[in-house]
Amino acid sequence: MITLSTIVFLGHAIYKKMQADAEMIAQKTFAIRKQLFHALALQTIVPIIFMYTPTTILFLCPLIGVELGVIANSSPICLALYPALDPIGTIYIIQAYRNCVLGKLKYQRYD
């Protein structure tokens, strides 16, 4: 809980600092910083959803007497999906990466 609180607090502080500096930097630089911030936020959320939450549920439920049954099979599936899903979000959020991938797939987009 302390770790998650620290992440939220520092993420909010970084966001406020970015907004305060927005008028002092070039528009293109601000756009790139914003994309990187969103990618960082997503790379923080994805492990929480796909690694920590299922593992915590799988660990705690037997301790408190809750029978998981078939739902217990979702934890290994989520753990296996995490390495594949983590970079997809970054590729989608950061425009240069997205354009490169789409260009390789012949869906060239010119901005």
TARA-V143993 format. One line per field, one symbol per residue. ss: DSSP state (@ for helix, = for strand, . for the rest). phi: phi as a letter, one per 30 degrees, with the letter a starting at -180 (. if undefined). psi: psi as a letter, one per 30 degrees, with the letter a starting at -180 (. if undefined). A space follows every 10 residues. Layout:
# TARA-V143993
ss: ???
phi: ???
psi: ???
This chain:
# TARA-V143993
ss: .@@@@@@@@@ @@@@@@@@@@ @.....@@@@ @@@@@@@@@@ @@@@@@@@@@ @@@@@@@@@@ @@@@....@@ @@@@@@@@@@ @@@@@@@@@@ @@@.@@@@@@ @@@@...... .
phi: .ddddddddd dddddddddd dedccddddd dddddddddd dddddedddc cddddddddd eddcicddid dddddddddd dedddddddd dddddddddd dddddicdbc c
psi: eeeeeeeeee eeeeeeeeee fefflleeee eeeeeeeeee eefeeeeeef eeeeeeeeee efeggkkebf ffffeeeeee fefefefeee eeejeeeeee eeefgghkkk .
